[in-house]
Amino acid sequence: MHLDAFLTIMGMSLATYATRVLGVWFISRLKESERLKRSIAYLPGSVLISIVLPPLFHKGASEALAATVTLISAIIFKNLIISMLLGMASIILFRGLF
């Protein structure tokens, strides 16, 4: 392995670890309130949305339609596996059509 690749991997590992440790340290310093608990409970969903939504606006109709199918299936079936499978099948289908 090249030294620069090794140092890059180690640096990114350290950065990932540091953000997690500092996040836990910072949260442990805050006074626990009901508002804080509710805010933290919504974090995973908001992070997921911030990752998923931007590509939908920069891609084509296939991705937007597949996301719609996935969202509707999640609402109807309330099952992660079914929603993921329908989402993957729909993106394959829509990319073949468009």
N, C-alpha and C positions, 0 to 999 in steps of 0.2 A: 504494500500500500504506500502511496506517495505521502510524504510528510504533510503537504498542504491539505490533502484530503483528510488525513487523520486529525490535524489541528482544527479543521472546519467542523468535523463531526463532534469532536470533543467540546469545541466552543458552543455549538448549538445545543449539545446535551447540557452543558453548564447553564446556558441561558434558559432552557426549558425548566430545569430543576430550580433555578433561582426565582423564576416567576411564580412557581407553585409555592415554594417556601415563603417568599415574601408576601404572597396573597394570603396564606394561612396566618402568617404573623400579623399582617395588617388587620384582617378580620377579627383576630383574637383580641386586638386592642380596642375594638369598637364596643360600645355598650349595646348589649342585646336588647332589641326592642321588637315589637310585633311588626312594625314597618320594615325593619331590616330583614327579618325572617321572610316576609312576603316578597321583598325585592330579590333576595337571594334565590328564592324558590322559582322565580320567573327567569333567572339568568340562563339556564340551559336552553330554553326555548328561544330566547331572544338571540343568543349566540348562533344557534342553528339557523334561524331566519336570516341573520346578517350574512351568513355564509352561502345560503341557498338562493336567496332572492336576486342578488346582483347579476349572476350569470343568466338568469331567466330573461332579464331585460336586454342583455347583450347578445343573446343567441337568437335562434329563429323560432318559428311557430312550433316546430316539433317539440322543443323543450318546454315551452309554455303549455302546450296541450298535454304533454306527459305529466307535468307538475299538477295540472288541473285534475287529471285522472287519478293521480296519487292522492291528492287532497280529498277528493270526493270519496274514494275508496276508504280512506282513513276515517272519514266521518261516518260512513255507512257501516263498515265492518268492525271498526275499533280494534283492528288486529294489525300489528306492525308487519308481520311476515306477508300477509295477503297484500297490504298496501305496497310493500317493497316489490313484490313479484309483479303486481299489476303495473307499477311505475316502470319497472325494467322492460316488461313486455310492451308497454305502450310507447316507450322511447324507441325501441327497436322497430316497431310498426310505423310510427310516425316518421322516423328518419328514412325508412324505406319508401314512404309515400311522398314525402316532400323533398 
